[in-house]
Amino acid sequence: MLISISRIKKWGKNKEVSKLIDALQSPDAELRKAICLSLGETKSADALLALRYLEQNDRDVFVQMTARRAIAFMIDNVSEMPHIKYVAAEAKPELSYIPI
């Protein structure tokens, strides 16, 4: 299945976190950056785990930076999502994303 930026935006708007995380397998760094930004807006603990993994392990430095930006957005908005504070402290990023 071809994945487009518009599809990523739709999944983000609909909070389809599992589809966004699955799409991280894309070899396209631009798509992975778009996915990071969408995941950062989902307020999902699973999204945070995936972002932490990308921040530390993605092969593209710009994807790593975008993941860091999305994590910062989530943490800045932690008052709206108290579960994120706990996950941010306890995250085990190696469990959330398997690179291709």
Rosetta constraint file for C-alpha pairs under 8 A:
AtomPair CA 3 CA 7 HARMONIC 6.37 0.50
AtomPair CA 3 CA 8 HARMONIC 7.33 0.50
AtomPair CA 3 CA 23 HARMONIC 7.66 0.50
AtomPair CA 4 CA 8 HARMONIC 6.37 0.50
AtomPair CA 4 CA 31 HARMONIC 7.38 0.50
AtomPair CA 5 CA 9 HARMONIC 6.20 0.50
AtomPair CA 5 CA 31 HARMONIC 6.47 0.50
AtomPair CA 5 CA 34 HARMONIC 6.79 0.50
AtomPair CA 6 CA 10 HARMONIC 6.19 0.50
AtomPair CA 7 CA 11 HARMONIC 6.18 0.50
AtomPair CA 8 CA 12 HARMONIC 6.12 0.50
AtomPair CA 8 CA 20 HARMONIC 6.89 0.50
AtomPair CA 8 CA 31 HARMONIC 7.95 0.50
AtomPair CA 8 CA 34 HARMONIC 7.01 0.50
AtomPair CA 8 CA 35 HARMONIC 6.25 0.50
AtomPair CA 8 CA 38 HARMONIC 7.26 0.50
AtomPair CA 9 CA 13 HARMONIC 6.07 0.50
AtomPair CA 9 CA 34 HARMONIC 7.92 0.50
AtomPair CA 9 CA 38 HARMONIC 6.66 0.50
AtomPair CA 10 CA 14 HARMONIC 6.16 0.50
AtomPair CA 11 CA 15 HARMONIC 5.94 0.50
AtomPair CA 11 CA 16 HARMONIC 4.99 0.50
AtomPair CA 11 CA 17 HARMONIC 7.38 0.50
AtomPair CA 11 CA 19 HARMONIC 7.08 0.50
AtomPair CA 11 CA 20 HARMONIC 6.70 0.50
AtomPair CA 12 CA 16 HARMONIC 6.13 0.50
AtomPair CA 12 CA 17 HARMONIC 7.21 0.50
AtomPair CA 12 CA 20 HARMONIC 7.36 0.50
AtomPair CA 12 CA 35 HARMONIC 7.96 0.50
AtomPair CA 12 CA 38 HARMONIC 4.90 0.50
AtomPair CA 12 CA 39 HARMONIC 6.66 0.50
AtomPair CA 12 CA 41 HARMONIC 7.38 0.50
AtomPair CA 12 CA 42 HARMONIC 6.75 0.50
AtomPair CA 13 CA 38 HARMONIC 7.83 0.50
AtomPair CA 15 CA 42 HARMONIC 5.69 0.50
AtomPair CA 16 CA 20 HARMONIC 6.46 0.50
AtomPair CA 17 CA 21 HARMONIC 6.09 0.50
AtomPair CA 17 CA 39 HARMONIC 6.86 0.50
AtomPair CA 17 CA 42 HARMONIC 7.21 0.50
AtomPair CA 17 CA 44 HARMONIC 7.47 0.50
AtomPair CA 17 CA 46 HARMONIC 7.56 0.50
AtomPair CA 17 CA 47 HARMONIC 6.56 0.50
AtomPair CA 18 CA 22 HARMONIC 6.08 0.50
AtomPair CA 19 CA 23 HARMONIC 6.12 0.50
AtomPair CA 20 CA 24 HARMONIC 6.66 0.50
AtomPair CA 20 CA 35 HARMONIC 6.17 0.50
AtomPair CA 20 CA 38 HARMONIC 7.91 0.50
AtomPair CA 20 CA 39 HARMONIC 7.08 0.50
AtomPair CA 21 CA 25 HARMONIC 7.96 0.50
AtomPair CA 21 CA 35 HARMONIC 7.85 0.50
AtomPair CA 21 CA 47 HARMONIC 7.22 0.50
AtomPair CA 21 CA 50 HARMONIC 6.86 0.50
AtomPair CA 21 CA 97 HARMONIC 7.60 0.50
AtomPair CA 23 CA 32 HARMONIC 7.67 0.50
AtomPair CA 23 CA 35 HARMONIC 7.66 0.50
AtomPair CA 24 CA 31 HARMONIC 7.94 0.50
AtomPair CA 24 CA 32 HARMONIC 5.64 0.50
AtomPair CA 24 CA 35 HARMONIC 7.07 0.50
AtomPair CA 24 CA 97 HARMONIC 7.89 0.50
AtomPair CA 25 CA 98 HARMONIC 7.71 0.50
AtomPair CA 25 CA 99 HARMONIC 6.48 0.50
AtomPair CA 25 CA 100 HARMONIC 6.24 0.50
AtomPair CA 26 CA 31 HARMONIC 7.15 0.50
AtomPair CA 26 CA 32 HARMONIC 6.84 0.50
AtomPair CA 27 CA 100 HARMONIC 7.96 0.50
AtomPair CA 28 CA 32 HARMONIC 6.45 0.50
AtomPair CA 29 CA 33 HARMONIC 6.15 0.50
AtomPair CA 29 CA 60 HARMONIC 6.79 0.50
AtomPair CA 29 CA 63 HARMONIC 6.48 0.50
AtomPair CA 30 CA 34 HARMONIC 6.36 0.50
AtomPair CA 30 CA 63 HARMONIC 7.89 0.50
AtomPair CA 31 CA 35 HARMONIC 6.11 0.50
AtomPair CA 32 CA 36 HARMONIC 6.18 0.50
AtomPair CA 32 CA 63 HARMONIC 6.52 0.50
AtomPair CA 33 CA 37 HARMONIC 6.49 0.50
AtomPair CA 33 CA 62 HARMONIC 7.58 0.50
AtomPair CA 33 CA 63 HARMONIC 5.18 0.50
AtomPair CA 33 CA 66 HARMONIC 5.88 0.50
AtomPair CA 33 CA 67 HARMONIC 7.31 0.50
AtomPair CA 34 CA 38 HARMONIC 6.33 0.50
AtomPair CA 35 CA 39 HARMONIC 5.98 0.50
AtomPair CA 36 CA 40 HARMONIC 6.15 0.50
AtomPair CA 36 CA 51 HARMONIC 6.62 0.50
AtomPair CA 36 CA 63 HARMONIC 7.73 0.50
AtomPair CA 36 CA 66 HARMONIC 6.34 0.50
AtomPair CA 36 CA 67 HARMONIC 5.34 0.50
AtomPair CA 36 CA 70 HARMONIC 6.22 0.50
AtomPair CA 37 CA 41 HARMONIC 6.76 0.50
AtomPair CA 37 CA 66 HARMONIC 7.02 0.50
AtomPair CA 37 CA 67 HARMONIC 7.31 0.50
AtomPair CA 37 CA 69 HARMONIC 7.93 0.50
AtomPair CA 37 CA 70 HARMONIC 5.56 0.50
AtomPair CA 38 CA 42 HARMONIC 6.73 0.50
AtomPair CA 39 CA 43 HARMONIC 7.74 0.50
AtomPair CA 39 CA 44 HARMONIC 7.68 0.50
AtomPair CA 39 CA 47 HARMONIC 5.44 0.50
AtomPair CA 39 CA 48 HARMONIC 7.58 0.50
AtomPair CA 39 CA 51 HARMONIC 7.62 0.50
AtomPair CA 39 CA 70 HARMONIC 7.27 0.50
AtomPair CA 40 CA 47 HARMONIC 7.03 0.50
AtomPair CA 40 CA 48 HARMONIC 7.33 0.50
AtomPair CA 40 CA 51 HARMONIC 7.93 0.50
AtomPair CA 40 CA 70 HARMONIC 4.42 0.50
AtomPair CA 40 CA 71 HARMONIC 6.17 0.50
AtomPair CA 40 CA 73 HARMONIC 6.46 0.50
AtomPair CA 40 CA 74 HARMONIC 5.84 0.50
AtomPair CA 41 CA 70 HARMONIC 7.60 0.50
AtomPair CA 41 CA 73 HARMONIC 7.74 0.50
AtomPair CA 41 CA 74 HARMONIC 7.08 0.50
AtomPair CA 42 CA 47 HARMONIC 7.20 0.50
AtomPair CA 43 CA 47 HARMONIC 7.51 0.50
AtomPair CA 43 CA 74 HARMONIC 6.76 0.50
AtomPair CA 43 CA 81 HARMONIC 6.42 0.50
AtomPair CA 43 CA 84 HARMONIC 7.37 0.50
AtomPair CA 44 CA 48 HARMONIC 6.41 0.50
AtomPair CA 44 CA 84 HARMONIC 7.28 0.50
AtomPair CA 45 CA 49 HARMONIC 6.40 0.50
AtomPair CA 45 CA 83 HARMONIC 7.01 0.50
AtomPair CA 45 CA 84 HARMONIC 5.73 0.50
AtomPair CA 45 CA 87 HARMONIC 6.18 0.50
AtomPair CA 46 CA 50 HARMONIC 6.36 0.50
AtomPair CA 46 CA 96 HARMONIC 7.48 0.50
AtomPair CA 47 CA 51 HARMONIC 6.11 0.50
AtomPair CA 48 CA 52 HARMONIC 6.09 0.50
AtomPair CA 48 CA 71 HARMONIC 6.65 0.50
AtomPair CA 48 CA 74 HARMONIC 7.92 0.50
AtomPair CA 48 CA 84 HARMONIC 7.49 0.50
AtomPair CA 48 CA 87 HARMONIC 7.51 0.50
AtomPair CA 48 CA 88 HARMONIC 7.13 0.50
AtomPair CA 49 CA 53 HARMONIC 6.34 0.50
AtomPair CA 49 CA 87 HARMONIC 7.68 0.50
AtomPair CA 49 CA 88 HARMONIC 7.88 0.50
AtomPair CA 49 CA 91 HARMONIC 5.98 0.50
AtomPair CA 49 CA 92 HARMONIC 6.95 0.50
AtomPair CA 49 CA 93 HARMONIC 5.38 0.50
AtomPair CA 49 CA 95 HARMONIC 7.84 0.50
AtomPair CA 49 CA 96 HARMONIC 5.74 0.50
AtomPair CA 50 CA 54 HARMONIC 6.29 0.50
AtomPair CA 50 CA 93 HARMONIC 6.61 0.50
AtomPair CA 50 CA 96 HARMONIC 5.09 0.50
AtomPair CA 50 CA 97 HARMONIC 5.79 0.50
AtomPair CA 51 CA 55 HARMONIC 6.01 0.50
AtomPair CA 51 CA 67 HARMONIC 5.25 0.50
AtomPair CA 51 CA 68 HARMONIC 7.37 0.50
AtomPair CA 51 CA 70 HARMONIC 7.43 0.50
AtomPair CA 51 CA 71 HARMONIC 6.68 0.50
AtomPair CA 52 CA 56 HARMONIC 6.45 0.50
AtomPair CA 52 CA 67 HARMONIC 7.11 0.50
AtomPair CA 52 CA 68 HARMONIC 7.56 0.50
AtomPair CA 52 CA 71 HARMONIC 7.41 0.50
AtomPair CA 52 CA 91 HARMONIC 7.68 0.50
AtomPair CA 52 CA 93 HARMONIC 5.54 0.50
AtomPair CA 53 CA 57 HARMONIC 5.83 0.50
AtomPair CA 53 CA 58 HARMONIC 7.55 0.50
AtomPair CA 53 CA 93 HARMONIC 4.42 0.50
AtomPair CA 53 CA 94 HARMONIC 6.13 0.50
AtomPair CA 53 CA 96 HARMONIC 6.75 0.50
AtomPair CA 53 CA 97 HARMONIC 6.48 0.50
AtomPair CA 54 CA 58 HARMONIC 4.80 0.50
AtomPair CA 54 CA 63 HARMONIC 7.22 0.50
AtomPair CA 54 CA 64 HARMONIC 5.76 0.50
AtomPair CA 54 CA 67 HARMONIC 6.24 0.50
AtomPair CA 54 CA 97 HARMONIC 7.72 0.50
AtomPair CA 55 CA 63 HARMONIC 7.34 0.50
AtomPair CA 55 CA 64 HARMONIC 4.18 0.50
AtomPair CA 55 CA 65 HARMONIC 6.71 0.50
AtomPair CA 55 CA 66 HARMONIC 7.86 0.50
AtomPair CA 55 CA 67 HARMONIC 5.24 0.50
AtomPair CA 55 CA 68 HARMONIC 5.73 0.50
AtomPair CA 56 CA 64 HARMONIC 6.70 0.50
AtomPair CA 57 CA 64 HARMONIC 7.47 0.50
AtomPair CA 58 CA 63 HARMONIC 6.63 0.50
AtomPair CA 58 CA 64 HARMONIC 5.99 0.50
AtomPair CA 58 CA 99 HARMONIC 7.69 0.50
AtomPair CA 59 CA 63 HARMONIC 7.94 0.50
AtomPair CA 60 CA 64 HARMONIC 6.46 0.50
AtomPair CA 61 CA 65 HARMONIC 6.23 0.50
AtomPair CA 62 CA 66 HARMONIC 6.12 0.50
AtomPair CA 63 CA 67 HARMONIC 6.06 0.50
AtomPair CA 64 CA 68 HARMONIC 6.25 0.50
AtomPair CA 65 CA 69 HARMONIC 6.24 0.50
AtomPair CA 66 CA 70 HARMONIC 6.21 0.50
AtomPair CA 67 CA 71 HARMONIC 6.17 0.50
AtomPair CA 68 CA 72 HARMONIC 6.16 0.50
AtomPair CA 69 CA 73 HARMONIC 6.28 0.50
AtomPair CA 70 CA 74 HARMONIC 6.33 0.50
AtomPair CA 71 CA 75 HARMONIC 6.17 0.50
AtomPair CA 72 CA 76 HARMONIC 5.93 0.50
AtomPair CA 73 CA 77 HARMONIC 6.31 0.50
AtomPair CA 74 CA 78 HARMONIC 6.17 0.50
AtomPair CA 74 CA 84 HARMONIC 7.48 0.50
AtomPair CA 75 CA 84 HARMONIC 7.24 0.50
AtomPair CA 75 CA 85 HARMONIC 7.01 0.50
AtomPair CA 75 CA 88 HARMONIC 7.96 0.50
AtomPair CA 77 CA 81 HARMONIC 6.94 0.50
AtomPair CA 78 CA 82 HARMONIC 5.64 0.50
AtomPair CA 78 CA 84 HARMONIC 6.34 0.50
AtomPair CA 78 CA 85 HARMONIC 6.27 0.50
AtomPair CA 81 CA 85 HARMONIC 7.64 0.50
AtomPair CA 82 CA 86 HARMONIC 7.31 0.50
AtomPair CA 83 CA 87 HARMONIC 6.44 0.50
AtomPair CA 84 CA 88 HARMONIC 5.79 0.50
AtomPair CA 85 CA 89 HARMONIC 6.40 0.50
AtomPair CA 86 CA 90 HARMONIC 6.20 0.50
AtomPair CA 87 CA 91 HARMONIC 5.26 0.50
AtomPair CA 92 CA 96 HARMONIC 7.74 0.50
AtomPair CA 93 CA 97 HARMONIC 7.51 0.50
AtomPair CA 94 CA 98 HARMONIC 7.94 0.50
